Amino acid sequence: MPSVFRPLFVILKKSVRSAGWVVRLIAFTTFALCRQPAFSQAIKDGDNLVPNPGFERFAAPPVGWSYKGAYFGQVVKYWFSASTASPDVYGPGVKVPQDWAEKGFGQQKPHGGRSMAGLTLYGCTNGKPHCREYVEIQLAEPLVPGQTYLVEFWVSSLPRALQINNIGAWFSEKRVERLADEQILAAPQFSAKTVARAAEGKWLRLGGQFTAENEAEYLLLGNFFEDRDTRTEATDPEGFNYAYYYFDDVLVKKIPPFIPVPVKPDDLTRQPLETGKAIQLKNLYFEFDKHELMPRSYVELDKLLRILRENPTLHISITGHTDNIGGTDYNKWLSRKRAQAVWQFLVDNGIPASRLKYLGMGKARPIASNQTEAGRFQNRRVEFVVVKR
């Protein structure tokens, strides 16, 4: 069973066993506080759509460096690696191994805050392991086709490493999850045409405007071109034969004029509120095997909040469901906690608890086959039933 946050007094009881546990308690409490959601989550035109733009929020205390792609997503909140390559995280509690520190890794100070990411962006033809690394995040809301956006981020080069062009941002409709350490070749909405000269501890802002062509939900940062199509400059004739850049302070926002978000026929706000009818909240996202809402979820939750405010006599029951992977008791617990997360959002935003109920059904009521990933995805859902109008 995956770990979950325990009540603070339980940890405190264990912490008295040794001084080391006291240190862990302090670190744990710090990260636990970072996990608390704010009451107001609505995205407004012109807001930054990147939930954790400076890599400041950690999901868990880092433990040194890791050489697997999954580590980045386990540590940095909402971000993850798009392949099995291993992007690096720098921040409080991160210790760079001595042999890498001697090469200059980790000596750079963040552009803002205390944390940043690090990516290898060139060196495949030179035999560099993990020669392409990418970080990826789900935006707080999908792009609006026809809307103009600004995307920008700050980069700084590892001393003695090659400096390159083609550092870019690609917006994808679907999450990219490559199961190998490989290059991701794509047509990024932005890429630096000139070499990003950002050595000697300097930070350089890269970015530009683009018009969205589809409802992309994911942003990837990296180099989406082959080595042969990437220009390089050496800062040291005896330096490294690969390019490595730090990233920080990522921004994606709409540029006026703002285009209204189209309302689709199956939109939540267009569903008839019939007593006894189950209505699915289609765009809720949770961290894997957890019950914390991802930022993208608040677009849908704001619609539900508006429905309840416009119908002050409406009472609903919120139900969580899972697929068939995992034990019966655990799945029921997880589905209930996910339903409770929706309930908590509504209560925090002023809906009386007397109008709301929540429960978890676990895997008892599938709406699709659990034999396929597509079917299991449909079964992992939260829905509500109108109890009283």
N, C-alpha and C positions, 0 to 999 in steps of 0.2 A: 504494500500500500504506500502511495507517495506521501511524503511528509506534508503536513499542514501546520499553520501557525497555531500554537497552543496558547492558552491563557497565560498572561505574564506571571501570575503567581506560581504556576507550575515550573516555569523556567527559573524563577527566583529561588524556589526550593532546591532545585538541582544546582544552582550556581554557588551555593554556600559550600559545596564540596571542595572547591579549590579556587585559588586566585585566578587561574586560567578561565574558569567558568564565568567569573565576574566580567572579564574582558569580553568574553563571547556574548554575555548578556547585553553589555553596552552596544556592541556591534549589531546584535540581533535587533535590539530595540530601535536603533537608528534606521535599519533597513525596513523594519515593520512599519515605522511611522511614514516612511516614503511610500508605502503601499496604500495608504488611506486615500480613497477617492474624494475629490472635491464635490460639493453639493451641485454646483452649476457647471454643466459640461457642454452647453450649447456652443456650436461653432458659428461665428459670425463672419460675414464677408470681410475679407482682409486679414483674418486671423491666420497664424501659422498652422498648417495642416499636419505638421510633423509632431507627434506626441511627445517625444523625448529628444529634442533637437540637438542638445549638447552632450548626449550620452551620460547625463549626470545621475539619472535615476537607475539604481541597481536593483535587480530582482532578488539577488542573494549576495552575501559577501563573497568577493573573489578569493580564490585560493591560488596564488601564484599565477603562472602562465599555463596555458593548455595548448595542445597541438591537435585538437579536433574541432571541426566546425560548429558542433552543437554547443560548445562552451560559451561562445559569445552570446547566444540567445538565452542561456541559463543565467548569465550574469547581468547583461544590460537589458533593462526593461523595454519591451516592445520591439527591440531590434533582434535580428538573427542573421546567420550566414545563409546565403542563397545556394551554397554548395558545401561539400565536405572540407573545403579549404578552411583555414583557421585565421580569421581576422583577429586582431589584437585589441584588447581593451586596456586603457591606462587610467588610473584614478586612485583614490584612497584605498589602501590595502593591497594594491597590485605590486608585486615584486618581480622585476625582470631578472631572469637567470644571469649569472655573472658573465658567461661567455657571450651572451647577446648584449648585455649592458656594455661590455668592452667595445662592441661595434657601434655604440652610440644609441641603441634602442632605448627609448624611455627618457632620454635626456631633455627632450622638448617639453616646454610648458604649454598647457592647453591655451587655446585662443580665448576662451571664456570659461569660468567655473573651474572645476578641478579634474575633469575627465575628458577623454577624447578616444577616438578609434584609430587604428593603424592598419593599412592595407598594402600588400604587395601588388603592383599594377603592371609589371613588365619583367620579363626574364625567362619566358618559356623556352625560347630557342637557345638560351644559355644554360639550360638544365636546372634552373632554380625550382626547388620544391615549392608547392603552393604559389605558383607564379602568377596566378590570378585569384584575388580575393575580393569578395563583394559583401556589403552589408545591405540589409533589406528591412523595410518597415511598412506596416499597413497605415495608410493615411487616416486621419480622423474623419474624413468623408471622401467619397469618390470624386474624381474630376468630372466637371460638367462639360460635355462636348460643345465646342465653340467658344468656351471661356478662355481668356488669356490669363496665363499664370507666370509668376516669377519663381524660378528655382535658383538657389544660391547656397554655397557652403564655403568654408575656409579650409585651406590645405597648407601643409608645411612638409618639406622633404627631409628624409633621413640624411644626415651628413654623410658625404662620400658616396651616396647612391646616385644613380642616374636620375635625371629629371626628364619628364616626358610631356607630350600633349595627350589629347584624347581622354583626359579625366572627365567623366561625365555622369549624367543622371538619366536613368531609364525608368519610365512609368509603365507598369504592366497591369493588365486587367486581372490576372490570376497570380497567386503567390508562386514564386519560383523556388523549387526545391530539387536541385540537382543532387543525385545520389552518388556523385563522384567529384573528385578534385579536378575540375575542368573549367575551360574558358566558357563564358557566356557571351555569345556573339549576338548583338541586337542593334537596332537603330535608335540610339538614345535621343530623347527630346533635346538634350543639351550635351555638348562635349566641347572641351577646350581646344580650339584650333591651333593655338600657339603653345609652346612649351611652358609649363607652369614652373617658373623660376622662383622657388621659395626655399632657398637654402639658408644656412647660418641662423637658424632659429626664427626666421621671418615667416609670417603668415600671409597668404595670398587669397583674396576672395575670387571665387569662380562662380559664374552663373549667367543667366540670360532669361529671356522671355520665350514662351511658346504658347501655341493655341492647342487645347486638348482636342483630340480626335475621337476619343472613346472614354468610357467611364472607368478609367484605370484606378485601381485602389492601392497599388503597391509601388513604392519608390525603391530603386536599387542604385547604389553608388559604386563606381568602379571604372574599369577600362573595358569597353565592350568591342574592342578591335584587336586583330591579330598583331603580334609583335612586328611583322613586316610592314604593317600599315601605321605604325606608331613611331613618331620622331623622338630621338633621344639626344640629350646633352650630358656630357660628363662634367662633374664639378671637381673631380680629382682624378688625374691620370692613372693613379694606382687604387682607385676606389672600387666599389662593388659593381658587378655587371647586371644589376637589377634595379628596379625603381620601387621605392617604398615611400608612401605619404601618410601623414597624419590627417585626420578629418575632424572637424568640429563645427558647431553652430549651423545646423542645416535648416534651411527655410524654404517653404513652399506656400505661396499665397496667391489669391486672386488679384488681378489688376483691373481696375475699373475700365469700362462699365461692367457692372455685374449682371450676369445672365441668370434669370430665375431657374431654379432646379426643376426640371420637368417632373410632373406627377404621373406615375405609371398607373395603368388600369388596376393592377393588383396591389397598389399602395395601401398601407395600413389604414390611412385616413379615409379610404374609399370602401372599406369593408362595412357591410350592414351589421349593426350591433343587435343581433338577435339573441334573446335569452336562451341559454343552453348551447349556443354554437361556440366551438373551439376556433380561435383565431391565432394563427402562428405569428410570432415575432420573427420575421425572416432574416433579419440582419443583425443578430446578436452573435458576438464573438467572445469566447473565453480562452484564457491561456490553457494550453494542453493539460488535460486531466486536473484542472483547477476550476475554481468558481469565481475568480475575479474577472469582471467585465473588461474587455479591451476597449480602447477609446472609440473605435469605429462603431461600437454598439450604441452610442448616445444619439446618433441620428435617428434610429428607430425608437429609442426610449423617449426622446423628446416628442415624437408623434403620439406615443401612448399617453404621455403626460398631458399633452394638449387635449386629447380626446376626453380624458378624465376631468379636466378643468372645464371643458365646454359642456359636460354632462354631469352636473354635480350630484345627481341622484344615482349614478351608475355604480354598481358594486361588481367586482370581478374576482375570480379565483385564478391564480397564476400557477401553472404546472410545469415542472421540469421533467425531461425525458432523456434517456441515454440509449446508446446502442447496446449490443449484447456482449461487448468485451469487458471483462472484469466480473467480480463477484456480485451476487444479487444485493447483499447488504450495502456494499460500497457504492454501487451504482445508484441505489435509492438515496443514500446519503448525499452523493454528489449532485444528483438531479434536484434534490430539495434545496441544497445550498445555492445552486444556480437560480432557482426560482426565488429564493430569499434575496439574492442580489438585486433582482428586478424590483421586488417589494421594497427593499431598503432605498433604492433610488427614488421611487415614487414618494415614500414617506419623507425622505430628506428634502424633497421638493414640494412639500406642503399638502400632499394627499393624505387625508385621515386614514389611519390604520384600520378603522372600523369598516372602511369600504373595500378592504383588500384581504385576501387570504392567499396562502401559498402552500404547495405541497410538492413532493417528488414521487414520481412513479417508476423511476429507474428504467429498466428495459422491458417493463410489462406491456407497453402499448406501442409497438412499432408501427410505422406507417409505410415502411418499405422493407425489402429483404435485407437482412444483415449479412448476406453472403458476399456482397460487394462493398467497396469503399463508398461508392455513390449512395447506396442504400443506407449504410451506417451513418453517413453524413446527414441524410434526411431525418434519421431517427434521433440524432443529437439535437434537440430543439427545446425551446421554451414557448409555451402558448398560454393564452388566457381564455376563460369562459365567462360570458356575461351571466352573473348570478341574479342581478336585479337591476331594473332600469328606473 
